[in-house]
Amino acid sequence: MLNHFKNQRNLSRKLFLIQLLLAVSVLIISFLLSKQIQGIAFALAALIIAVAHFVMANFVFTSRVQAATAWFGRLLLAVIMKWLIVILLMLFFIRPLKEAPLMAILGVIASLVAVQVFNYLDAKVKRGS
């Protein structure tokens, strides 16, 4: 069980790096196209989701082995904590996000889609081996 938690922490680090790469690449492209505020809004929103997801994964998978009910309660608490972090960071960075709201929404969507694609590809590899 502890090996599973360790593997999940490693996967969450890889996912965070992928989300970071996505945000930075869009930011660089937007600066090259001289659309700085759109790129900043996209990257900021994507990074907010990435950081919140990383914090959630570390909170869930850094505990000792527990009963299923206790672990499920910890998972629910982590999900609530993730979305509270997202809301608080969005409110904190409201000024750059309100300049390009469509790009901010696209950043959130892109980051959430990256999580789903990463999980799908990870499950696909494990099933095939």
MDAnalysis code that builds the backbone (N, CA, C; Angstrom):
import MDAnalysis as mda
import numpy as np

u = mda.Universe.empty(387, n_residues=129, atom_resindex=np.repeat(np.arange(129), 3), trajectory=True)
u.add_TopologyAttr("name", ["N", "CA", "C"] * 129)
u.add_TopologyAttr("resid", np.arange(1, 130))
u.add_TopologyAttr("resname", ["MET", "LEU", "ASN", "HIS", "PHE", "LYS", "ASN", "GLN", "ARG", "ASN", "LEU", "SER", "ARG", "LYS", "LEU", "PHE", "LEU", "ILE", "GLN", "LEU", "LEU", "LEU", "ALA", "VAL", "SER", "VAL", "LEU", "ILE", "ILE", "SER", "PHE", "LEU", "LEU", "SER", "LYS", "GLN", "ILE", "GLN", "GLY", "ILE", "ALA", "PHE", "ALA", "LEU", "ALA", "ALA", "LEU", "ILE", "ILE", "ALA", "VAL", "ALA", "HIS", "PHE", "VAL", "MET", "ALA", "ASN", "PHE", "VAL", "PHE", "THR", "SER", "ARG", "VAL", "GLN", "ALA", "ALA", "THR", "ALA", "TRP", "PHE", "GLY", "ARG", "LEU", "LEU", "LEU", "ALA", "VAL", "ILE", "MET", "LYS", "TRP", "LEU", "ILE", "VAL", "ILE", "LEU", "LEU", "MET", "LEU", "PHE", "PHE", "ILE", "ARG", "PRO", "LEU", "LYS", "GLU", "ALA", "PRO", "LEU", "MET", "ALA", "ILE", "LEU", "GLY", "VAL", "ILE", "ALA", "SER", "LEU", "VAL", "ALA", "VAL", "GLN", "VAL", "PHE", "ASN", "TYR", "LEU", "ASP", "ALA", "LYS", "VAL", "LYS", "ARG", "GLY", "SER"])
u.atoms.positions = np.array([
    [0.820, -1.190, 0.000],
    [0.000, 0.000, 0.000],
    [0.863, 1.251, 0.000],
    [1.928, 1.235, 0.787],
    [2.802, 2.403, 0.816],
    [3.507, 2.604, -0.521],
    [3.803, 1.515, -1.225],
    [4.381, 1.653, -2.564],
    [3.388, 2.299, -3.522],
    [2.120, 1.960, -3.368],
    [1.087, 2.576, -4.202],
    [1.023, 4.082, -3.943],
    [1.090, 4.479, -2.679],
    [1.078, 5.905, -2.351],
    [2.303, 6.604, -2.938],
    [3.452, 5.948, -2.856],
    [4.677, 6.522, -3.415],
    [4.552, 6.671, -4.937],
    [4.007, 5.660, -5.590],
    [3.807, 5.741, -7.041],
    [2.846, 6.870, -7.403],
    [1.798, 7.033, -6.631],
    [0.835, 8.100, -6.920],
    [1.454, 9.480, -6.707],
    [2.303, 9.620, -5.710],
    [3.001, 10.902, -5.516],
    [3.923, 11.191, -6.693],
    [4.610, 10.167, -7.191],
    [5.474, 10.361, -8.362],
    [4.654, 10.725, -9.590],
    [3.509, 10.084, -9.762],
    [2.640, 10.426, -10.893],
    [2.108, 11.847, -10.776],
    [1.818, 12.289, -9.549],
    [1.320, 13.652, -9.385],
    [2.411, 14.667, -9.714],
    [3.658, 14.331, -9.432],
    [4.764, 15.223, -9.821],
    [4.898, 15.304, -11.337],
    [4.777, 14.166, -12.007],
    [4.846, 14.165, -13.470],
    [3.700, 14.979, -14.066],
    [2.516, 14.802, -13.525],
    [1.364, 15.553, -14.015],
    [1.554, 17.044, -13.797],
    [2.090, 17.430, -12.643],
    [2.343, 18.843, -12.375],
    [3.328, 19.415, -13.386],
    [4.359, 18.665, -13.712],
    [5.334, 19.133, -14.699],
    [4.710, 19.262, -16.085],
    [3.827, 18.346, -16.443],
    [3.140, 18.432, -17.736],
    [2.241, 19.669, -17.780],
    [1.500, 19.918, -16.703],
    [0.640, 21.093, -16.658],
    [1.476, 22.376, -16.677],
    [2.600, 22.370, -16.000],
    [3.501, 23.519, -16.012],
    [4.048, 23.759, -17.414],
    [4.432, 22.697, -18.100],
    [4.926, 22.816, -19.470],
    [3.849, 23.364, -20.397],
    [2.618, 22.916, -20.229],
    [1.497, 23.420, -21.023],
    [1.303, 24.914, -20.808],
    [1.291, 25.337, -19.567],
    [1.075, 26.753, -19.252],
    [2.209, 27.623, -19.777],
    [3.436, 27.190, -19.590],
    [4.580, 27.988, -20.025],
    [4.664, 28.044, -21.546],
    [4.339, 26.944, -22.212],
    [4.394, 26.963, -23.681],
    [3.350, 27.915, -24.268],
    [2.152, 27.946, -23.716],
    [1.139, 28.890, -24.190],
    [1.558, 30.318, -23.869],
    [2.178, 30.518, -22.716],
    [2.661, 31.849, -22.343],
    [3.738, 32.327, -23.318],
    [4.666, 31.467, -23.672],
    [5.725, 31.848, -24.615],
    [5.148, 32.143, -25.990],
    [4.224, 31.313, -26.449],
    [3.599, 31.544, -27.756],
    [2.840, 32.863, -27.760],
    [2.142, 33.156, -26.687],
    [1.383, 34.415, -26.638],
    [2.309, 35.627, -26.614],
    [3.448, 35.513, -25.956],
    [4.401, 36.626, -25.972],
    [4.999, 36.807, -27.364],
    [5.202, 35.718, -28.088],
    [5.717, 35.829, -29.452],
    [4.689, 36.465, -30.380],
    [3.404, 36.243, -30.099],
    [2.333, 36.823, -30.920],
    [1.883, 38.173, -30.387],
    [2.587, 38.700, -29.421],
    [2.304, 39.986, -28.762],
    [0.878, 40.065, -28.206],
    [0.449, 39.002, -27.596],
    [-0.835, 38.937, -26.881],
    [-0.540, 38.577, -25.430],
    [0.222, 39.451, -24.768],
    [0.755, 39.107, -23.456],
    [-0.335, 38.847, -22.418],
    [-1.334, 39.691, -22.341],
    [-2.326, 39.552, -21.280],
    [-3.134, 38.260, -21.439],
    [-3.391, 37.850, -22.693],
    [-4.105, 36.583, -22.904],
    [-3.260, 35.399, -22.436],
    [-1.980, 35.438, -22.749],
    [-1.095, 34.362, -22.322],
    [-0.931, 34.303, -20.822],
    [-0.848, 35.475, -20.202],
    [-0.723, 35.516, -18.743],
    [-1.980, 34.957, -18.090],
    [-3.147, 35.316, -18.602],
    [-4.400, 34.812, -18.028],
    [-4.506, 33.300, -18.188],
    [-4.157, 32.789, -19.381],
    [-4.206, 31.347, -19.619],
    [-3.246, 30.621, -18.686],
    [-1.996, 31.075, -18.652],
    [-0.979, 30.396, -17.853],
    [-1.306, 30.459, -16.369],
    [-1.789, 31.598, -15.918],
    [-2.113, 31.758, -14.506],
    [-3.254, 30.819, -14.095],
    [-4.300, 30.758, -14.913],
    [-5.425, 29.873, -14.595],
    [-5.000, 28.408, -14.632],
    [-4.193, 28.040, -15.626],
    [-3.728, 26.657, -15.720],
    [-2.826, 26.301, -14.533],
    [-1.985, 27.231, -14.127],
    [-1.104, 26.971, -12.990],
    [-1.865, 26.901, -11.671],
    [-2.921, 27.670, -11.548],
    [-3.740, 27.592, -10.328],
    [-4.336, 26.194, -10.180],
    [-4.871, 25.667, -11.266],
    [-5.422, 24.303, -11.234],
    [-4.319, 23.292, -10.955],
    [-3.165, 23.465, -11.585],
    [-2.054, 22.521, -11.397],
    [-1.573, 22.502, -9.952],
    [-1.404, 23.667, -9.363],
    [-0.942, 23.744, -7.971],
    [-1.978, 23.133, -7.032],
    [-3.235, 23.450, -7.245],
    [-4.288, 22.908, -6.371],
    [-4.367, 21.387, -6.485],
    [-4.236, 20.868, -7.696],
    [-4.283, 19.414, -7.879],
    [-3.058, 18.752, -7.234],
    [-1.905, 19.384, -7.352],
    [-0.688, 18.843, -6.752],
    [-0.803, 18.823, -5.227],
    [-1.329, 19.886, -4.649],
    [-1.520, 19.935, -3.193],
    [-2.508, 18.850, -2.761],
    [-3.578, 18.679, -3.527],
    [-4.562, 17.653, -3.195],
    [-3.936, 16.262, -3.226],
    [-3.177, 15.959, -4.275],
    [-2.565, 14.637, -4.391],
    [-1.571, 14.376, -3.267],
    [-0.796, 15.377, -2.918],
    [0.159, 15.183, -1.823],
    [-0.539, 15.014, -0.489],
    [-1.638, 15.711, -0.279],
    [-2.393, 15.565, 0.965],
    [-2.984, 14.165, 1.080],
    [-3.493, 13.643, -0.014],
    [-4.150, 12.334, 0.016],
    [-3.132, 11.205, 0.165],
    [-1.995, 11.318, -0.527],
    [-1.073, 10.182, -0.599],
    [0.159, 10.312, 0.298],
    [0.122, 11.154, 1.318],
    [1.266, 11.231, 2.239],
    [0.899, 10.810, 3.646],
    [-0.119, 10.032, 3.788],
    [-0.512, 9.590, 5.126],
    [-0.098, 8.137, 5.341],
    [-0.297, 7.703, 6.539],
    [-0.049, 6.301, 6.839],
    [-1.232, 5.469, 6.295],
    [-1.080, 4.179, 6.337],
    [-2.158, 3.302, 5.898],
    [-3.297, 3.405, 6.909],
    [-4.516, 3.629, 6.394],
    [-5.681, 3.828, 7.254],
    [-6.807, 2.903, 6.809],
    [-7.846, 2.901, 7.599],
    [-9.059, 2.185, 7.203],
    [-9.665, 2.887, 5.991],
    [-10.441, 2.158, 5.238],
    [-11.007, 2.717, 4.014],
    [-11.890, 3.926, 4.290],
    [-12.653, 3.901, 5.350],
    [-13.541, 5.032, 5.637],
    [-12.749, 6.282, 6.001],
    [-11.687, 6.109, 6.759],
    [-10.851, 7.259, 7.127],
    [-10.147, 7.823, 5.895],
    [-9.649, 6.937, 5.030],
    [-8.968, 7.406, 3.828],
    [-9.949, 8.104, 2.883],
    [-11.152, 7.580, 2.774],
    [-12.155, 8.226, 1.923],
    [-12.517, 9.610, 2.461],
    [-12.609, 9.735, 3.770],
    [-12.840, 11.052, 4.365],
    [-11.689, 11.996, 4.069],
    [-10.467, 11.486, 4.111],
    [-9.295, 12.293, 3.767],
    [-9.346, 12.717, 2.301],
    [-9.794, 11.821, 1.423],
    [-9.933, 12.154, 0.004],
    [-10.972, 13.254, -0.202],
    [-12.108, 13.139, 0.456],
    [-13.139, 14.175, 0.329],
    [-12.653, 15.517, 0.862],
    [-11.943, 15.491, 1.972],
    [-11.377, 16.719, 2.517],
    [-10.372, 17.337, 1.539],
    [-9.577, 16.495, 0.889],
    [-8.591, 16.987, -0.073],
    [-9.261, 17.615, -1.295],
    [-10.354, 17.033, -1.762],
    [-11.066, 17.605, -2.914],
    [-11.664, 18.964, -2.544],
    [-12.246, 19.052, -1.361],
    [-12.778, 20.344, -0.905],
    [-11.658, 21.364, -0.788],
    [-10.532, 20.924, -0.232],
    [-9.376, 21.814, -0.089],
    [-8.863, 22.271, -1.455],
    [-8.851, 21.367, -2.436],
    [-8.392, 21.724, -3.780],
    [-9.233, 22.852, -4.358],
    [-10.541, 22.725, -4.279],
    [-11.389, 23.741, -4.896],
    [-11.405, 25.029, -4.093],
    [-11.177, 24.958, -2.793],
    [-11.016, 26.192, -2.007],
    [-9.735, 26.918, -2.414],
    [-8.664, 26.165, -2.650],
    [-7.419, 26.775, -3.119],
    [-7.632, 27.426, -4.474],
    [-8.352, 26.746, -5.363],
    [-8.620, 27.314, -6.695],
    [-9.404, 28.625, -6.561],
    [-10.447, 28.619, -5.765],
    [-11.269, 29.829, -5.609],
    [-10.461, 30.961, -4.991],
    [-9.705, 30.661, -3.943],
    [-8.929, 31.709, -3.276],
    [-7.842, 32.279, -4.192],
    [-7.156, 31.419, -4.935],
    [-6.127, 31.920, -5.846],
    [-6.730, 32.693, -7.014],
    [-7.881, 32.250, -7.497],
    [-8.552, 32.996, -8.575],
    [-8.957, 34.380, -8.075],
    [-9.450, 34.455, -6.862],
    [-9.807, 35.758, -6.309],
    [-8.574, 36.627, -6.072],
    [-7.479, 36.005, -5.655],
    [-6.253, 36.761, -5.413],
    [-5.681, 37.332, -6.713],
    [-5.770, 36.564, -7.804],
    [-5.243, 36.993, -9.097],
    [-6.352, 37.476, -10.033],
    [-7.376, 38.094, -9.476],
    [-8.529, 38.493, -10.283],
    [-8.171, 39.569, -11.313],
    [-7.252, 40.457, -10.981],
    [-6.926, 41.559, -11.899],
    [-6.396, 41.055, -13.247],
    [-5.362, 40.205, -13.303],
    [-4.927, 39.741, -14.627],
    [-5.934, 38.795, -15.282],
    [-6.714, 38.080, -14.471],
    [-7.672, 37.142, -15.047],
    [-8.869, 37.859, -15.669],
    [-9.256, 39.005, -15.120],
    [-10.426, 39.691, -15.661],
    [-10.115, 40.427, -16.960],
    [-8.829, 40.614, -17.263],
    [-8.447, 41.263, -18.522],
    [-8.707, 40.356, -19.729],
    [-8.596, 39.057, -19.538],
    [-8.834, 38.096, -20.621],
    [-9.586, 36.896, -20.052],
    [-10.892, 37.057, -19.784],
    [-11.628, 35.982, -19.108],
    [-11.755, 34.704, -19.940],
    [-11.869, 34.842, -21.255],
    [-11.985, 33.646, -22.088],
    [-10.716, 32.804, -22.019],
    [-9.578, 33.455, -22.044],
    [-8.317, 32.712, -21.961],
    [-8.139, 32.090, -20.572],
    [-8.630, 32.755, -19.545],
    [-8.562, 32.176, -18.201],
    [-9.416, 30.909, -18.128],
    [-10.598, 30.965, -18.703],
    [-11.463, 29.779, -18.722],
    [-10.817, 28.661, -19.535],
    [-10.214, 29.019, -20.663],
    [-9.530, 28.015, -21.474],
    [-8.331, 27.419, -20.728],
    [-7.655, 28.221, -19.916],
    [-6.554, 27.702, -19.114],
    [-7.027, 26.684, -18.098],
    [-8.144, 26.975, -17.446],
    [-8.723, 26.023, -16.491],
    [-9.119, 24.736, -17.207],
    [-9.789, 24.873, -18.340],
    [-10.234, 23.689, -19.087],
    [-9.045, 22.872, -19.564],
    [-8.020, 23.541, -20.106],
    [-6.844, 22.825, -20.607],
    [-6.137, 22.071, -19.484],
    [-6.048, 22.675, -18.324],
    [-5.387, 22.015, -17.207],
    [-6.194, 20.816, -16.712],
    [-7.511, 20.947, -16.665],
    [-8.356, 19.823, -16.245],
    [-8.358, 18.706, -17.284],
    [-8.323, 19.059, -18.559],
    [-8.241, 18.045, -19.610],
    [-6.895, 17.326, -19.547],
    [-5.829, 18.054, -19.229],
    [-4.513, 17.426, -19.088],
    [-4.530, 16.355, -18.002],
    [-5.250, 16.601, -16.914],
    [-5.368, 15.607, -15.842],
    [-6.059, 14.352, -16.377],
    [-7.155, 14.537, -17.101],
    [-7.903, 13.383, -17.602],
    [-7.114, 12.594, -18.644],
    [-6.442, 13.284, -19.549],
    [-5.635, 12.602, -20.568],
    [-4.481, 11.853, -19.907],
    [-3.832, 12.484, -18.934],
    [-2.743, 11.829, -18.221],
    [-3.236, 10.565, -17.520],
    [-4.360, 10.642, -16.837],
    [-4.904, 9.469, -16.149],
    [-5.316, 8.385, -17.135],
    [-5.883, 8.772, -18.268],
    [-6.285, 7.791, -19.270],
    [-5.063, 7.070, -19.842],
    [-4.040, 7.822, -20.197],
    [-2.851, 7.207, -20.770],
    [-2.106, 6.358, -19.747],
    [-2.100, 6.763, -18.511],
    [-1.450, 5.981, -17.465],
    [-2.180, 4.663, -17.246],
    [-3.501, 4.700, -17.227],
    [-4.294, 3.474, -17.049],
    [-4.140, 2.569, -18.268],
    [-4.052, 3.159, -19.453],
    [-3.921, 2.388, -20.681],
    [-2.605, 1.615, -20.688],
    [-1.540, 2.245, -20.252],
    [-0.239, 1.569, -20.235],
    [-0.246, 0.435, -19.230],
    [-0.837, 0.625, -18.052],
    [-0.841, -0.397, -17.032],
    [-1.708, -1.583, -17.434],
    [-2.810, -1.315, -18.147],
    [-3.681, -2.398, -18.566],
    [-3.002, -3.265, -19.609],
    [-2.216, -2.648, -20.492],
    [-1.614, -3.385, -21.597],
    [-0.413, -4.215, -21.193],
    [0.182, -3.935, -20.054],
    [1.396, -4.689, -19.684],
    [1.104, -5.840, -18.783],
])
